[in-house]
Amino acid sequence: MAVHSWELLVLRLIRAAPSLPTSSLPGMTPLMNTNGYLLTRDRIEALGDAGLYGMQISIDNLTPNETTKKSLKTLLPKLRLLADHAAF
């Protein structure tokens, strides 16, 4: 799987986020939309440590097909990781 430059940017922001003062963001709720492909236990825990409040995962269908691989079947292991390790 190719990693796109915007995905690398998100990972850099996640790594830097714990050092950002949350008091500078009054009234803001940190949420994230993702396709879930790059989620790992370490990244999930880093998101929680950074103060993430919630996550929305985009799933296009139940099983992969010729149009998209973003399916529940493909992402179910990532959802299990979230259930086990997310603090948000």
N, C-alpha and C positions, 0 to 999 in steps of 0.2 A: 504494500500500500504506500502510495506517495504521501509525503507530508508537505503540505502547502505552507507558504511563508506566513499566512495569517494564523495558521495553527501554531507555528513556532512563536509568533508574537503573543498569543494567548498563554502559552506555557511560560514565557518570560514574565508576563504580567502576573500570573499565578505565583511564580516564585518570588516576585518582588512585593506582592500585596501585603504580606505580614508586616513589612516595614513601613507601610503607609498609615498615617494617623487616621483612624476611623472617625475621629471627632471632626475632621475636615469635610465630612460628607453627611451633615445632618439631614434627616428626612429621606435619605436614599436607601433603597433596599437592593442589595446585590443579588441579582438573578443571572442565570446563564442559560442560553439556548445552545444545544449541541446535537450532533448526530451520534455522539457516544463512542465513536470508533477508537479514539485515543485514550479513553478512560482506563486507568490502572488503579490499583489500590493506593499507590503513592500519590497519584494526581488527585484522587478523590479526597484523601486525607489532607493534602495541601490546600485544596479548595475549602474544606471545612476550617482548617487553621487560618485561612485568609479571611474568613468571615462570610463565606457564601451562605445565602439564606435559602435558595432554592434552585432547582435545575429543571429545565424542560428538554426532553429528548425527542427528536424527530424520527418517527418510524413510518415508513411508507406503505408497508404491507406485511402480511403474516410470514410469507416465505420469499426468498430472493427470486428474482426473475431476470429476464434479459434487459429490462429497463433500469432496475435499481437493485442494489444489494442491501439497502437500508431496510431490513426486515426485522420483525420481532425475533425470528429464529436466529438471525445473525447477532442481534444485540442482547439476547437474553443473558448470556454470561456477564455482560457489562452491567445489566440491571441487577443481577445477583450481587456483584461487587458493591454497587451502590447500596443495596439493602443491608449488606453486612458491614460496610465501612463508612458510610456517609454520616456526618454529624450535623447535617443541615436538613 
